[in-house]
Amino acid sequence: MVSSLGVPTAERLDYPWLPAFSRGITLRSALANVPRWIGEVLALQKAGRLKGSFVFSHRLPLEEAPEGYRLFHERKATKVALVP
């Protein structure tokens, strides 16, 4: 599964539909009401009361995305951040 959260910056998506279809990959997207909550979230983070880094068990370079998906699939990772 590939998830996209937030606000898109492009009107169109170049996506490999045929390989995704044959492999059963699901693409999901969601829109969060970021303007409503961003001030409160940033204030909590600045005060040291919110630490989001615990969510990710692994951080990998974008080139190592297949490894990240493998770790997640094998339940050896909870969340993998792919860093460009």
mmCIF file as gemmi writes it, N, C-alpha and C atoms, coordinates in Angstrom:
data_model
loop_
_atom_site.group_PDB
_atom_site.id
_atom_site.type_symbol
_atom_site.label_atom_id
_atom_site.label_alt_id
_atom_site.label_comp_id
_atom_site.label_asym_id
_atom_site.label_entity_id
_atom_site.label_seq_id
_atom_site.pdbx_PDB_ins_code
_atom_site.Cartn_x
_atom_site.Cartn_y
_atom_site.Cartn_z
_atom_site.occupancy
_atom_site.B_iso_or_equiv
_atom_site.pdbx_formal_charge
_atom_site.auth_seq_id
_atom_site.auth_asym_id
_atom_site.pdbx_PDB_model_num
ATOM 1 N N . MET Axp A 1 ? 0.831 -1.162 0 1 0 ? 1 A 1
ATOM 2 C CA . MET Axp A 1 ? 0 0 0 1 0 ? 1 A 1
ATOM 3 C C . MET Axp A 1 ? 0.884 1.236 0 1 0 ? 1 A 1
ATOM 4 N N . VAL Axp A 2 ? 0.508 2.223 -0.777 1 0 ? 2 A 1
ATOM 5 C CA . VAL Axp A 2 ? 1.184 3.507 -0.813 1 0 ? 2 A 1
ATOM 6 C C . VAL Axp A 2 ? 0.189 4.537 -0.32 1 0 ? 2 A 1
ATOM 7 N N . SER Axp A 3 ? 0.569 5.324 0.688 1 0 ? 3 A 1
ATOM 8 C CA . SER Axp A 3 ? -0.323 6.344 1.232 1 0 ? 3 A 1
ATOM 9 C C . SER Axp A 3 ? 0.276 7.716 1.005 1 0 ? 3 A 1
ATOM 10 N N . SER Axp A 4 ? -0.585 8.642 0.651 1 0 ? 4 A 1
ATOM 11 C CA . SER Axp A 4 ? -0.184 10.026 0.449 1 0 ? 4 A 1
ATOM 12 C C . SER Axp A 4 ? -1.061 10.892 1.333 1 0 ? 4 A 1
ATOM 13 N N . LEU Axp A 5 ? -0.433 11.635 2.228 1 0 ? 5 A 1
ATOM 14 C CA . LEU Axp A 5 ? -1.174 12.503 3.128 1 0 ? 5 A 1
ATOM 15 C C . LEU Axp A 5 ? -0.799 13.949 2.884 1 0 ? 5 A 1
ATOM 16 N N . GLY Axp A 6 ? -1.732 14.832 3.075 1 0 ? 6 A 1
ATOM 17 C CA . GLY Axp A 6 ? -1.434 16.247 2.941 1 0 ? 6 A 1
ATOM 18 C C . GLY Axp A 6 ? -2.087 16.843 1.717 1 0 ? 6 A 1
ATOM 19 N N . VAL Axp A 7 ? -1.473 17.881 1.213 1 0 ? 7 A 1
ATOM 20 C CA . VAL Axp A 7 ? -2.018 18.618 0.085 1 0 ? 7 A 1
ATOM 21 C C . VAL Axp A 7 ? -1.115 18.406 -1.123 1 0 ? 7 A 1
ATOM 22 N N . PRO Axp A 8 ? -1.674 17.933 -2.236 1 0 ? 8 A 1
ATOM 23 C CA . PRO Axp A 8 ? -0.835 17.72 -3.426 1 0 ? 8 A 1
ATOM 24 C C . PRO Axp A 8 ? -0.364 19.054 -4.008 1 0 ? 8 A 1
ATOM 25 N N . THR Axp A 9 ? 0.782 19.009 -4.651 1 0 ? 9 A 1
ATOM 26 C CA . THR Axp A 9 ? 1.309 20.208 -5.292 1 0 ? 9 A 1
ATOM 27 C C . THR Axp A 9 ? 1.212 20.124 -6.807 1 0 ? 9 A 1
ATOM 28 N N . ALA Axp A 10 ? 0.755 19.001 -7.312 1 0 ? 10 A 1
ATOM 29 C CA . ALA Axp A 10 ? 0.606 18.822 -8.756 1 0 ? 10 A 1
ATOM 30 C C . ALA Axp A 10 ? -0.809 18.343 -9.059 1 0 ? 10 A 1
ATOM 31 N N . GLU Axp A 11 ? -1.304 18.731 -10.222 1 0 ? 11 A 1
ATOM 32 C CA . GLU Axp A 11 ? -2.659 18.341 -10.609 1 0 ? 11 A 1
ATOM 33 C C . GLU Axp A 11 ? -2.723 16.897 -11.073 1 0 ? 11 A 1
ATOM 34 N N . ARG Axp A 12 ? -1.624 16.39 -11.635 1 0 ? 12 A 1
ATOM 35 C CA . ARG Axp A 12 ? -1.601 15.033 -12.172 1 0 ? 12 A 1
ATOM 36 C C . ARG Axp A 12 ? -0.517 14.205 -11.49 1 0 ? 12 A 1
ATOM 37 N N . LEU Axp A 13 ? -0.721 12.9 -11.543 1 0 ? 13 A 1
ATOM 38 C CA . LEU Axp A 13 ? 0.208 11.96 -10.932 1 0 ? 13 A 1
ATOM 39 C C . LEU Axp A 13 ? 0.683 10.979 -11.988 1 0 ? 13 A 1
ATOM 40 N N . ASP Axp A 14 ? 1.986 10.889 -12.158 1 0 ? 14 A 1
ATOM 41 C CA . ASP Axp A 14 ? 2.567 9.892 -13.044 1 0 ? 14 A 1
ATOM 42 C C . ASP Axp A 14 ? 2.8 8.652 -12.192 1 0 ? 14 A 1
ATOM 43 N N . TYR Axp A 15 ? 1.97 7.638 -12.386 1 0 ? 15 A 1
ATOM 44 C CA . TYR Axp A 15 ? 1.978 6.468 -11.514 1 0 ? 15 A 1
ATOM 45 C C . TYR Axp A 15 ? 2.007 5.205 -12.365 1 0 ? 15 A 1
ATOM 46 N N . PRO Axp A 16 ? 2.817 4.213 -12.005 1 0 ? 16 A 1
ATOM 47 C CA . PRO Axp A 16 ? 2.907 2.979 -12.793 1 0 ? 16 A 1
ATOM 48 C C . PRO Axp A 16 ? 1.688 2.074 -12.555 1 0 ? 16 A 1
ATOM 49 N N . TRP Axp A 17 ? 0.573 2.395 -13.191 1 0 ? 17 A 1
ATOM 50 C CA . TRP Axp A 17 ? -0.687 1.705 -12.926 1 0 ? 17 A 1
ATOM 51 C C . TRP Axp A 17 ? -0.649 0.209 -13.224 1 0 ? 17 A 1
ATOM 52 N N . LEU Axp A 18 ? -0.085 -0.195 -14.348 1 0 ? 18 A 1
ATOM 53 C CA . LEU Axp A 18 ? -0.094 -1.624 -14.684 1 0 ? 18 A 1
ATOM 54 C C . LEU Axp A 18 ? 0.723 -2.469 -13.701 1 0 ? 18 A 1
ATOM 55 N N . PRO Axp A 19 ? 1.961 -2.07 -13.378 1 0 ? 19 A 1
ATOM 56 C CA . PRO Axp A 19 ? 2.689 -2.852 -12.372 1 0 ? 19 A 1
ATOM 57 C C . PRO Axp A 19 ? 1.99 -2.839 -11.003 1 0 ? 19 A 1
ATOM 58 N N . ALA Axp A 20 ? 1.421 -1.697 -10.627 1 0 ? 20 A 1
ATOM 59 C CA . ALA Axp A 20 ? 0.721 -1.621 -9.345 1 0 ? 20 A 1
ATOM 60 C C . ALA Axp A 20 ? -0.495 -2.541 -9.348 1 0 ? 20 A 1
ATOM 61 N N . PHE Axp A 21 ? -1.22 -2.558 -10.452 1 0 ? 21 A 1
ATOM 62 C CA . PHE Axp A 21 ? -2.4 -3.413 -10.572 1 0 ? 21 A 1
ATOM 63 C C . PHE Axp A 21 ? -2.008 -4.884 -10.46 1 0 ? 21 A 1
ATOM 64 N N . SER Axp A 22 ? -0.963 -5.283 -11.184 1 0 ? 22 A 1
ATOM 65 C CA . SER Axp A 22 ? -0.572 -6.694 -11.187 1 0 ? 22 A 1
ATOM 66 C C . SER Axp A 22 ? 0.007 -7.139 -9.842 1 0 ? 22 A 1
ATOM 67 N N . ARG Axp A 23 ? 0.553 -6.204 -9.071 1 0 ? 23 A 1
ATOM 68 C CA . ARG Axp A 23 ? 1.116 -6.548 -7.762 1 0 ? 23 A 1
ATOM 69 C C . ARG Axp A 23 ? 0.124 -6.312 -6.616 1 0 ? 23 A 1
ATOM 70 N N . GLY Axp A 24 ? -1.066 -5.804 -6.944 1 0 ? 24 A 1
ATOM 71 C CA . GLY Axp A 24 ? -2.077 -5.574 -5.918 1 0 ? 24 A 1
ATOM 72 C C . GLY Axp A 24 ? -1.759 -4.414 -4.998 1 0 ? 24 A 1
ATOM 73 N N . ILE Axp A 25 ? -1.06 -3.406 -5.517 1 0 ? 25 A 1
ATOM 74 C CA . ILE Axp A 25 ? -0.698 -2.248 -4.703 1 0 ? 25 A 1
ATOM 75 C C . ILE Axp A 25 ? -1.878 -1.277 -4.661 1 0 ? 25 A 1
ATOM 76 N N . THR Axp A 26 ? -2.19 -0.805 -3.486 1 0 ? 26 A 1
ATOM 77 C CA . THR Axp A 26 ? -3.269 0.152 -3.293 1 0 ? 26 A 1
ATOM 78 C C . THR Axp A 26 ? -2.674 1.54 -3.103 1 0 ? 26 A 1
ATOM 79 N N . LEU Axp A 27 ? -3.236 2.519 -3.782 1 0 ? 27 A 1
ATOM 80 C CA . LEU Axp A 27 ? -2.833 3.918 -3.612 1 0 ? 27 A 1
ATOM 81 C C . LEU Axp A 27 ? -3.966 4.625 -2.881 1 0 ? 27 A 1
ATOM 82 N N . ARG Axp A 28 ? -3.646 5.227 -1.753 1 0 ? 28 A 1
ATOM 83 C CA . ARG Axp A 28 ? -4.638 5.964 -0.978 1 0 ? 28 A 1
ATOM 84 C C . ARG Axp A 28 ? -4.136 7.374 -0.728 1 0 ? 28 A 1
ATOM 85 N N . SER Axp A 29 ? -5.069 8.284 -0.648 1 0 ? 29 A 1
ATOM 86 C CA . SER Axp A 29 ? -4.699 9.648 -0.304 1 0 ? 29 A 1
ATOM 87 C C . SER Axp A 29 ? -5.721 10.201 0.676 1 0 ? 29 A 1
ATOM 88 N N . ALA Axp A 30 ? -5.301 11.183 1.445 1 0 ? 30 A 1
ATOM 89 C CA . ALA Axp A 30 ? -6.176 11.812 2.419 1 0 ? 30 A 1
ATOM 90 C C . ALA Axp A 30 ? -5.765 13.267 2.573 1 0 ? 30 A 1
ATOM 91 N N . LEU Axp A 31 ? -6.708 14.065 2.924 1 0 ? 31 A 1
ATOM 92 C CA . LEU Axp A 31 ? -6.458 15.487 3.126 1 0 ? 31 A 1
ATOM 93 C C . LEU Axp A 31 ? -6.682 15.813 4.596 1 0 ? 31 A 1
ATOM 94 N N . ALA Axp A 32 ? -5.698 16.396 5.207 1 0 ? 32 A 1
ATOM 95 C CA . ALA Axp A 32 ? -5.816 16.797 6.603 1 0 ? 32 A 1
ATOM 96 C C . ALA Axp A 32 ? -6.091 18.298 6.66 1 0 ? 32 A 1
ATOM 97 N N . ASN Axp A 33 ? -6.82 18.728 7.649 1 0 ? 33 A 1
ATOM 98 C CA . ASN Axp A 33 ? -7.111 20.141 7.824 1 0 ? 33 A 1
ATOM 99 C C . ASN Axp A 33 ? -5.926 20.799 8.533 1 0 ? 33 A 1
ATOM 100 N N . VAL Axp A 34 ? -4.817 20.88 7.819 1 0 ? 34 A 1
ATOM 101 C CA . VAL Axp A 34 ? -3.56 21.371 8.395 1 0 ? 34 A 1
ATOM 102 C C . VAL Axp A 34 ? -3.692 22.791 8.929 1 0 ? 34 A 1
ATOM 103 N N . PRO Axp A 35 ? -4.295 23.729 8.194 1 0 ? 35 A 1
ATOM 104 C CA . PRO Axp A 35 ? -4.374 25.101 8.73 1 0 ? 35 A 1
ATOM 105 C C . PRO Axp A 35 ? -5.083 25.161 10.088 1 0 ? 35 A 1
ATOM 106 N N . ARG Axp A 36 ? -6.042 24.295 10.311 1 0 ? 36 A 1
ATOM 107 C CA . ARG Axp A 36 ? -6.783 24.315 11.575 1 0 ? 36 A 1
ATOM 108 C C . ARG Axp A 36 ? -5.901 23.926 12.752 1 0 ? 36 A 1
ATOM 109 N N . TRP Axp A 37 ? -4.974 22.992 12.565 1 0 ? 37 A 1
ATOM 110 C CA . TRP Axp A 37 ? -4.211 22.428 13.676 1 0 ? 37 A 1
ATOM 111 C C . TRP Axp A 37 ? -2.741 22.806 13.722 1 0 ? 37 A 1
ATOM 112 N N . ILE Axp A 38 ? -2.202 23.391 12.668 1 0 ? 38 A 1
ATOM 113 C CA . ILE Axp A 38 ? -0.745 23.589 12.595 1 0 ? 38 A 1
ATOM 114 C C . ILE Axp A 38 ? -0.2 24.45 13.735 1 0 ? 38 A 1
ATOM 115 N N . GLY Axp A 39 ? -0.904 25.505 14.113 1 0 ? 39 A 1
ATOM 116 C CA . GLY Axp A 39 ? -0.431 26.359 15.204 1 0 ? 39 A 1
ATOM 117 C C . GLY Axp A 39 ? -0.308 25.612 16.518 1 0 ? 39 A 1
ATOM 118 N N . GLU Axp A 40 ? -1.331 24.834 16.838 1 0 ? 40 A 1
ATOM 119 C CA . GLU Axp A 40 ? -1.318 24.066 18.08 1 0 ? 40 A 1
ATOM 120 C C . GLU Axp A 40 ? -0.236 22.984 18.059 1 0 ? 40 A 1
ATOM 121 N N . VAL Axp A 41 ? -0.098 22.316 16.94 1 0 ? 41 A 1
ATOM 122 C CA . VAL Axp A 41 ? 0.905 21.256 16.817 1 0 ? 41 A 1
ATOM 123 C C . VAL Axp A 41 ? 2.316 21.831 16.937 1 0 ? 41 A 1
ATOM 124 N N . LEU Axp A 42 ? 2.586 22.938 16.258 1 0 ? 42 A 1
ATOM 125 C CA . LEU Axp A 42 ? 3.918 23.55 16.334 1 0 ? 42 A 1
ATOM 126 C C . LEU Axp A 42 ? 4.213 24.067 17.738 1 0 ? 42 A 1
ATOM 127 N N . ALA Axp A 43 ? 3.213 24.603 18.427 1 0 ? 43 A 1
ATOM 128 C CA . ALA Axp A 43 ? 3.417 25.075 19.797 1 0 ? 43 A 1
ATOM 129 C C . ALA Axp A 43 ? 3.749 23.911 20.729 1 0 ? 43 A 1
ATOM 130 N N . LEU Axp A 44 ? 3.048 22.79 20.568 1 0 ? 44 A 1
ATOM 131 C CA . LEU Axp A 44 ? 3.338 21.604 21.387 1 0 ? 44 A 1
ATOM 132 C C . LEU Axp A 44 ? 4.743 21.074 21.116 1 0 ? 44 A 1
ATOM 133 N N . GLN Axp A 45 ? 5.124 21.074 19.844 1 0 ? 45 A 1
ATOM 134 C CA . GLN Axp A 45 ? 6.46 20.591 19.497 1 0 ? 45 A 1
ATOM 135 C C . GLN Axp A 45 ? 7.527 21.515 20.057 1 0 ? 45 A 1
ATOM 136 N N . LYS Axp A 46 ? 7.331 22.818 19.916 1 0 ? 46 A 1
ATOM 137 C CA . LYS Axp A 46 ? 8.303 23.793 20.427 1 0 ? 46 A 1
ATOM 138 C C . LYS Axp A 46 ? 8.454 23.687 21.939 1 0 ? 46 A 1
ATOM 139 N N . ALA Axp A 47 ? 7.352 23.39 22.641 1 0 ? 47 A 1
ATOM 140 C CA . ALA Axp A 47 ? 7.386 23.264 24.095 1 0 ? 47 A 1
ATOM 141 C C . ALA Axp A 47 ? 7.971 21.925 24.542 1 0 ? 47 A 1
ATOM 142 N N . GLY Axp A 48 ? 8.306 21.052 23.568 1 0 ? 48 A 1
ATOM 143 C CA . GLY Axp A 48 ? 8.875 19.763 23.912 1 0 ? 48 A 1
ATOM 144 C C . GLY Axp A 48 ? 7.849 18.732 24.348 1 0 ? 48 A 1
ATOM 145 N N . ARG Axp A 49 ? 6.572 19.028 24.134 1 0 ? 49 A 1
ATOM 146 C CA . ARG Axp A 49 ? 5.514 18.108 24.558 1 0 ? 49 A 1
ATOM 147 C C . ARG Axp A 49 ? 5.092 17.154 23.456 1 0 ? 49 A 1
ATOM 148 N N . LEU Axp A 50 ? 5.595 17.351 22.262 1 0 ? 50 A 1
ATOM 149 C CA . LEU Axp A 50 ? 5.225 16.499 21.132 1 0 ? 50 A 1
ATOM 150 C C . LEU Axp A 50 ? 6.484 16.08 20.403 1 0 ? 50 A 1
ATOM 151 N N . LYS Axp A 51 ? 6.731 14.804 20.384 1 0 ? 51 A 1
ATOM 152 C CA . LYS Axp A 51 ? 7.904 14.282 19.69 1 0 ? 51 A 1
ATOM 153 C C . LYS Axp A 51 ? 7.431 13.209 18.724 1 0 ? 51 A 1
ATOM 154 N N . GLY Axp A 52 ? 7.44 13.543 17.458 1 0 ? 52 A 1
ATOM 155 C CA . GLY Axp A 52 ? 6.939 12.629 16.444 1 0 ? 52 A 1
ATOM 156 C C . GLY Axp A 52 ? 7.934 11.593 15.977 1 0 ? 52 A 1
ATOM 157 N N . SER Axp A 53 ? 9.191 11.728 16.345 1 0 ? 53 A 1
ATOM 158 C CA . SER Axp A 53 ? 10.209 10.811 15.833 1 0 ? 53 A 1
ATOM 159 C C . SER Axp A 53 ? 9.995 9.368 16.285 1 0 ? 53 A 1
ATOM 160 N N . PHE Axp A 54 ? 9.275 9.154 17.392 1 0 ? 54 A 1
ATOM 161 C CA . PHE Axp A 54 ? 9.055 7.791 17.876 1 0 ? 54 A 1
ATOM 162 C C . PHE Axp A 54 ? 8.2 6.981 16.916 1 0 ? 54 A 1
ATOM 163 N N . VAL Axp A 55 ? 7.473 7.639 16.035 1 0 ? 55 A 1
ATOM 164 C CA . VAL Axp A 55 ? 6.58 6.94 15.107 1 0 ? 55 A 1
ATOM 165 C C . VAL Axp A 55 ? 7.374 6.079 14.136 1 0 ? 55 A 1
ATOM 166 N N . PHE Axp A 56 ? 8.532 6.561 13.706 1 0 ? 56 A 1
ATOM 167 C CA . PHE Axp A 56 ? 9.327 5.871 12.689 1 0 ? 56 A 1
ATOM 168 C C . PHE Axp A 56 ? 10.342 4.942 13.329 1 0 ? 56 A 1
ATOM 169 N N . SER Axp A 57 ? 10.306 3.699 12.897 1 0 ? 57 A 1
ATOM 170 C CA . SER Axp A 57 ? 11.302 2.756 13.391 1 0 ? 57 A 1
ATOM 171 C C . SER Axp A 57 ? 12.56 2.771 12.523 1 0 ? 57 A 1
ATOM 172 N N . HIS Axp A 58 ? 12.423 3.227 11.263 1 0 ? 58 A 1
ATOM 173 C CA . HIS Axp A 58 ? 13.549 3.247 10.336 1 0 ? 58 A 1
ATOM 174 C C . HIS Axp A 58 ? 13.501 4.515 9.483 1 0 ? 58 A 1
ATOM 175 N N . ARG Axp A 59 ? 14.675 5.02 9.144 1 0 ? 59 A 1
ATOM 176 C CA . ARG Axp A 59 ? 14.824 6.117 8.184 1 0 ? 59 A 1
ATOM 177 C C . ARG Axp A 59 ? 15.825 5.639 7.14 1 0 ? 59 A 1
ATOM 178 N N . LEU Axp A 60 ? 15.394 5.64 5.884 1 0 ? 60 A 1
ATOM 179 C CA . LEU Axp A 60 ? 16.24 5.133 4.808 1 0 ? 60 A 1
ATOM 180 C C . LEU Axp A 60 ? 16.282 6.141 3.662 1 0 ? 60 A 1
ATOM 181 N N . PRO Axp A 61 ? 17.377 6.141 2.906 1 0 ? 61 A 1
ATOM 182 C CA . PRO Axp A 61 ? 17.419 6.973 1.709 1 0 ? 61 A 1
ATOM 183 C C . PRO Axp A 61 ? 16.364 6.492 0.709 1 0 ? 61 A 1
ATOM 184 N N . LEU Axp A 62 ? 15.868 7.387 -0.095 1 0 ? 62 A 1
ATOM 185 C CA . LEU Axp A 62 ? 14.826 7.061 -1.068 1 0 ? 62 A 1
ATOM 186 C C . LEU Axp A 62 ? 15.228 5.889 -1.954 1 0 ? 62 A 1
ATOM 187 N N . GLU Axp A 63 ? 16.512 5.787 -2.267 1 0 ? 63 A 1
ATOM 188 C CA . GLU Axp A 63 ? 16.995 4.698 -3.119 1 0 ? 63 A 1
ATOM 189 C C . GLU Axp A 63 ? 16.793 3.326 -2.471 1 0 ? 63 A 1
ATOM 190 N N . GLU Axp A 64 ? 16.641 3.294 -1.154 1 0 ? 64 A 1
ATOM 191 C CA . GLU Axp A 64 ? 16.464 2.029 -0.439 1 0 ? 64 A 1
ATOM 192 C C . GLU Axp A 64 ? 14.998 1.738 -0.121 1 0 ? 64 A 1
ATOM 193 N N . ALA Axp A 65 ? 14.092 2.342 -0.892 1 0 ? 65 A 1
ATOM 194 C CA . ALA Axp A 65 ? 12.654 2.128 -0.676 1 0 ? 65 A 1
ATOM 195 C C . ALA Axp A 65 ? 12.274 0.65 -0.703 1 0 ? 65 A 1
ATOM 196 N N . PRO Axp A 66 ? 12.779 -0.153 -1.652 1 0 ? 66 A 1
ATOM 197 C CA . PRO Axp A 66 ? 12.415 -1.574 -1.639 1 0 ? 66 A 1
ATOM 198 C C . PRO Axp A 66 ? 12.761 -2.259 -0.313 1 0 ? 66 A 1
ATOM 199 N N . GLU Axp A 67 ? 13.899 -1.9 0.263 1 0 ? 67 A 1
ATOM 200 C CA . GLU Axp A 67 ? 14.296 -2.466 1.563 1 0 ? 67 A 1
ATOM 201 C C . GLU Axp A 67 ? 13.308 -2.038 2.649 1 0 ? 67 A 1
ATOM 202 N N . GLY Axp A 68 ? 12.891 -0.787 2.614 1 0 ? 68 A 1
ATOM 203 C CA . GLY Axp A 68 ? 11.918 -0.301 3.586 1 0 ? 68 A 1
ATOM 204 C C . GLY Axp A 68 ? 10.599 -1.043 3.483 1 0 ? 68 A 1
ATOM 205 N N . TYR Axp A 69 ? 10.141 -1.275 2.253 1 0 ? 69 A 1
ATOM 206 C CA . TYR Axp A 69 ? 8.899 -2.025 2.065 1 0 ? 69 A 1
ATOM 207 C C . TYR Axp A 69 ? 9.058 -3.476 2.527 1 0 ? 69 A 1
ATOM 208 N N . ARG Axp A 70 ? 10.24 -4.041 2.286 1 0 ? 70 A 1
ATOM 209 C CA . ARG Axp A 70 ? 10.483 -5.413 2.738 1 0 ? 70 A 1
ATOM 210 C C . ARG Axp A 70 ? 10.426 -5.492 4.262 1 0 ? 70 A 1
ATOM 211 N N . LEU Axp A 71 ? 11.084 -4.563 4.932 1 0 ? 71 A 1
ATOM 212 C CA . LEU Axp A 71 ? 11.074 -4.545 6.401 1 0 ? 71 A 1
ATOM 213 C C . LEU Axp A 71 ? 9.654 -4.397 6.94 1 0 ? 71 A 1
ATOM 214 N N . PHE Axp A 72 ? 8.893 -3.508 6.327 1 0 ? 72 A 1
ATOM 215 C CA . PHE Axp A 72 ? 7.517 -3.307 6.771 1 0 ? 72 A 1
ATOM 216 C C . PHE Axp A 72 ? 6.675 -4.559 6.52 1 0 ? 72 A 1
ATOM 217 N N . HIS Axp A 73 ? 6.835 -5.132 5.331 1 0 ? 73 A 1
ATOM 218 C CA . HIS Axp A 73 ? 6.073 -6.328 4.963 1 0 ? 73 A 1
ATOM 219 C C . HIS Axp A 73 ? 6.374 -7.496 5.909 1 0 ? 73 A 1
ATOM 220 N N . GLU Axp A 74 ? 7.622 -7.631 6.294 1 0 ? 74 A 1
ATOM 221 C CA . GLU Axp A 74 ? 8.027 -8.707 7.202 1 0 ? 74 A 1
ATOM 222 C C . GLU Axp A 74 ? 7.809 -8.344 8.672 1 0 ? 74 A 1
ATOM 223 N N . ARG Axp A 75 ? 7.144 -7.224 8.902 1 0 ? 75 A 1
ATOM 224 C CA . ARG Axp A 75 ? 6.833 -6.741 10.255 1 0 ? 75 A 1
ATOM 225 C C . ARG Axp A 75 ? 8.08 -6.523 11.105 1 0 ? 75 A 1
ATOM 226 N N . LYS Axp A 76 ? 9.159 -6.093 10.446 1 0 ? 76 A 1
ATOM 227 C CA . LYS Axp A 76 ? 10.383 -5.743 11.156 1 0 ? 76 A 1
ATOM 228 C C . LYS Axp A 76 ? 10.49 -4.223 11.314 1 0 ? 76 A 1
ATOM 229 N N . ALA Axp A 77 ? 9.503 -3.499 10.801 1 0 ? 77 A 1
ATOM 230 C CA . ALA Axp A 77 ? 9.463 -2.044 10.892 1 0 ? 77 A 1
ATOM 231 C C . ALA Axp A 77 ? 8.016 -1.619 11.135 1 0 ? 77 A 1
ATOM 232 N N . THR Axp A 78 ? 7.844 -0.574 11.932 1 0 ? 78 A 1
ATOM 233 C CA . THR Axp A 78 ? 6.498 -0.048 12.139 1 0 ? 78 A 1
ATOM 234 C C . THR Axp A 78 ? 6.182 1.028 11.108 1 0 ? 78 A 1
ATOM 235 N N . LYS Axp A 79 ? 7.055 1.983 10.959 1 0 ? 79 A 1
ATOM 236 C CA . LYS Axp A 79 ? 6.941 3.035 9.948 1 0 ? 79 A 1
ATOM 237 C C . LYS Axp A 79 ? 8.334 3.297 9.399 1 0 ? 79 A 1
ATOM 238 N N . VAL Axp A 80 ? 8.42 3.475 8.095 1 0 ? 80 A 1
ATOM 239 C CA . VAL Axp A 80 ? 9.698 3.746 7.451 1 0 ? 80 A 1
ATOM 240 C C . VAL Axp A 80 ? 9.617 5.11 6.774 1 0 ? 80 A 1
ATOM 241 N N . ALA Axp A 81 ? 10.515 6.006 7.143 1 0 ? 81 A 1
ATOM 242 C CA . ALA Axp A 81 ? 10.591 7.313 6.495 1 0 ? 81 A 1
ATOM 243 C C . ALA Axp A 81 ? 11.6 7.199 5.36 1 0 ? 81 A 1
ATOM 244 N N . LEU Axp A 82 ? 11.178 7.567 4.156 1 0 ? 82 A 1
ATOM 245 C CA . LEU Axp A 82 ? 12.079 7.592 3.011 1 0 ? 82 A 1
ATOM 246 C C . LEU Axp A 82 ? 12.543 9.018 2.813 1 0 ? 82 A 1
ATOM 247 N N . VAL Axp A 83 ? 13.832 9.231 2.942 1 0 ? 83 A 1
ATOM 248 C CA . VAL Axp A 83 ? 14.417 10.565 2.894 1 0 ? 83 A 1
ATOM 249 C C . VAL Axp A 83 ? 15.049 10.809 1.533 1 0 ? 83 A 1
ATOM 250 N N . PRO Axp A 84 ? 14.586 11.844 0.822 1 0 ? 84 A 1
ATOM 251 C CA . PRO Axp A 84 ? 15.175 12.119 -0.519 1 0 ? 84 A 1
ATOM 252 C C . PRO Axp A 84 ? 16.613 12.564 -0.432 1 0 ? 84 A 1
